[in-house]
Amino acid sequence: MVGSDVIDVARDAIWVFLIVAGPTMLVALVVGLAISLIQALTQVQEMTLTFVPKIVAIFVSLLVFLPFMGDALNGLMFRISDRIVNGL
């Protein structure tokens, strides 16, 4: 395996990581922004108010996006195993 092959595999793995983590992180971002906006408008500065809705939203988004995440990781594994089998 040449250095460029290692870079290609690493680039592919980082890209898949961003694709897999992106939807959940966007949900957390939107929920956090909405909660902070509500806190700023109502001047309620309760710390647990930020964590509970965000945790619930992340859990629901993980359940919704789990098939997509599995397909993306499965595709990465197939590409890596093809490289191993073909000796590239």
MOPEZI-V373290 format. One record per residue. N is the residue number from 1. PHI is phi in radians with two decimals (999 if undefined). OMEGA is omega in degrees with one decimal (999 if undefined). NEAR is the number of other C-alpha atoms within 12 Angstrom. Layout:
BEGIN
<<N:PHI:OMEGA:NEAR> <N:PHI:OMEGA:NEAR>>
END
This chain:
BEGIN
<<1:999:-177.4:13> <2:-1.54:-179.3:10> <3:-1.01:179.8:10> <4:-1.19:176.3:11> <5:-1.17:178.0:16> <6:-1.11:178.7:16> <7:-1.14:178.2:14> <8:-1.12:179.0:19> <9:-1.14:179.3:25> <10:-1.14:178.4:17> <11:-1.10:178.6:16> <12:-1.12:179.8:22> <13:-1.16:178.4:23> <14:-1.16:178.5:18> <15:-1.10:178.2:19> <16:-1.12:177.3:24> <17:-1.04:179.4:20> <18:-1.16:178.7:18> <19:-1.18:-178.3:22> <20:-1.27:-175.5:27> <21:-1.46:-174.2:24> <22:-1.03:-177.8:21> <23:-1.06:179.8:25> <24:-1.17:178.9:29> <25:-1.18:176.8:23> <26:-1.15:176.3:20> <27:-1.09:178.5:25> <28:-1.09:179.1:28> <29:-1.12:-178.2:20> <30:-1.15:-179.9:20> <31:-1.16:177.9:25> <32:-1.08:178.4:24> <33:-1.14:179.2:17> <34:-1.14:179.7:19> <35:-1.13:179.5:27> <36:-1.17:176.2:25> <37:-1.16:177.4:17> <38:-1.10:178.0:17> <39:-1.12:179.6:18> <40:-1.20:-179.0:14> <41:-1.29:-177.0:11> <42:-1.68:-178.3:11> <43:1.02:173.5:11> <44:-1.69:-175.6:15> <45:-1.90:178.6:15> <46:-1.56:-175.7:15> <47:-1.22:-177.7:13> <48:-1.25:178.8:14> <49:-1.12:-179.5:20> <50:-1.43:-172.7:26> <51:-1.43:-172.9:17> <52:-1.11:178.8:17> <53:-1.11:-179.6:23> <54:-1.18:178.4:27> <55:-1.13:178.7:21> <56:-1.12:180.0:19> <57:-1.13:178.3:27> <58:-1.15:178.4:27> <59:-1.09:179.1:19> <60:-1.14:179.5:17> <61:-1.16:175.7:26> <62:-1.12:177.6:24> <63:-1.14:-178.0:16> <64:-1.27:-174.1:16> <65:-1.58:-176.8:23> <66:-1.05:177.3:20> <67:-1.07:178.0:14> <68:-1.10:179.6:21> <69:-1.13:178.3:24> <70:-1.10:178.5:20> <71:-1.13:179.8:16> <72:-1.14:179.2:24> <73:-1.22:176.6:24> <74:-1.14:177.1:18> <75:-1.10:176.7:19> <76:-1.08:-179.6:26> <77:-1.11:177.5:18> <78:-1.11:179.0:18> <79:-1.14:178.9:21> <80:-1.19:179.5:23> <81:-1.17:174.4:15> <82:-1.10:176.8:14> <83:-1.11:-179.9:17> <84:-1.18:-178.6:15> <85:-1.15:-177.4:10> <86:-1.42:177.8:11> <87:1.30:-179.3:11> <88:-1.67:999:17>>
END
